């Protein structure tokens, strides 16, 4: 066996070489490179998607969350609103405006759920810089939210004026609750705190800075502003006062203006807490009248009204008027302005009018304004008739007001809250605060506001002071002149092609006050204008 075996030739086939396994280092290197590549592609996809279709990724994430949540109900896919739609979708229940505004209890607030976000393709970003005082800016914010809703835009939280006469450095979040503003309007408009950083890094998307035309209709914004977003992804409105018409807009648009004004623009907790404290202090002392005595230096300089001022004071006001180039009128005849009813009542005239209206002497008179020009000297006549004159500086601890010093808009917010809560509101000039407080009081159930007919009043005051009219005749004439000027239900007065002279939307937002368009059905004996 052994010999035979040795005689046979041995077959030595070459065995296959063993395959060397990859090291762990190589495997991890490949994995890391692949991950980096995939994430780079994903980031680029997100950037492109956010730039051209900001809602695309949100829609995908919503679909994924509905798919993975087995307990959720089936929801139909969102439908984007048309770009050039001239009619808004009917508001849902969460977007509807209540006929009266009631302060919700804490438990009700906790139970309230946020409305679902509105799904739409954004046509671009709208950035706005408001100009003017607190209430002018408040109305402008309402208008700009409405414009953003109309054009399907993404709104950046508005910037407030810091360069006007008041030089208030307050930002939006110093006066209004940003979180409430954004969340309460999420079913109408997408609002962001700031522009995405990527836009500032892309030279092609430099914003277009422009002021929209004043008193414009929705046709102007649809036909002239919306096409600009095909070239500019960001448009910056650098002026926003009265840029939306009072009348002729769809009811849905008007109701959005109301919703922003009455619900979304909520003061910060600090302002609300101090405002409610101030209101409580005044109410514990009895009934009170909020007198918006707009006899302040800036108003007198702007209007050119110097009734009751010394020659030195009149010259000081004139110098101030020339110091501000955006105040166009420089040479003004005070007597002519006053006879036309274009001047705020003086403190002396206000004292006579309050007496004639039958305001009891013991009534508290809250002065809702800044520093009265002429100070104690000019308030002497009013204090002699109504000794219970109060101001926030008199009722609150200086420590409470310390945080609001040199912030005129925040101080004005306190006056706004007190004026809305007062038993009677009387403005001596129809500025922005007077108009917005009037509108809020109408919304709260047509609370009484006496809207003074200044042209008629200065005529009566002069007749009384020169002895032509007795006190009794003067008082009766004043009361008769204001029987229908107490904030009752009424239609806004429309003057074609003269929007400055017609009734201001925010003073009488009739579309938000009645179930129908006719408010006269509410003019019943209980809402009559009899002076109590």
Number of C-alpha atoms within 10 A of each C-alpha: 5 6 7 7 9 9 8 8 7 8 6 6 6 6 6 6 6 6 6 6 6 8 8 9 9 10 10 11 11 11 12 12 10 12 12 11 11 11 11 12 11 12 11 11 13 15 13 12 14 16 16 14 17 19 18 16 14 13 15 11 12 14 16 11 12 15 13 9 10 9 8 10 9 9 9 7 10 12 10 13 16 13 16 13 12 13 12 15 10 9 14 10 9 13 17 14 18 16 14 15 14 8 8 10 9 9 8 10 10 9 9 10 10 13 16 13 14 16 20 23 19 25 23 25 24 27 23 24 20 23 20 21 21 23 20 19 23 22 24 26 25 22 25 24 26 25 24 24 19 23 27 26 25 24 26 21 22 24 18 24 23 17 11 12 11 15 14 19 15 18 14 16 16 17 23 21 16 21 12 17 19 20 17 23 24 18 18 24 26 24 22 15 12 11 16 13 8 11 15 12 10 9 9 11 15 14 20 17 14 12 16 20 15 14 17 17 17 21 11 14 18 17 11 11 15 19 14 15 18 10 13 16 21 24 23 17 19 16 20 23 23 21 19 25 16 22 21 11 14 14 14 19 20 22 21 24 25 27 21 22 21 19 15 21 20 18 23 17 13 12 20 17 12 16 21 15 14 19 19 13 13 21 15 8 10 11 14 24 23 26 23 24 22 28 24 16 17 16 18 22 23 19 21 24 26 23 15 14 15 11 10 9 15 19 14 13 23 20 13 17 23 16 11 14 9 9 13 10 12 18 10 14 12 17 14 12 17 21 15 13 18 18 27 26 24 22 23 15 18 20 19 20 23 20 16 18 18 13 18 11 14 14 16 22 26 23 21 27 21 17 13 18 20 15 11 10 10 17 17 15 17 21 17 12 16 19 15 15 20 17 17 21 10 9 13 14 10 12 8 12 14 10 12 16 12 14 17 17 25 23 22 19 20 23 26 23 20 26 30 21 22 23 16 20 28 23 25 24 23 20 15 20 26 23 22 25 24 30 27 24 24 25 23 17 16 19 22 21 26 22 21 21 16 20 15 15 22 19 14 19 18 13 14 18 12 9 10 12 16 12 15 11 13 20 21 13 17 23 18 14 14 17 15 16 17 24 23 24 23 17 15 16 14 15 12 9 9 9 17 11 11 15 18 21 23 21 22 26 25 24 22 24 24 18 11 10 12 14 16 12 10 15 13 10 8 8 16 15 19 13 14 6
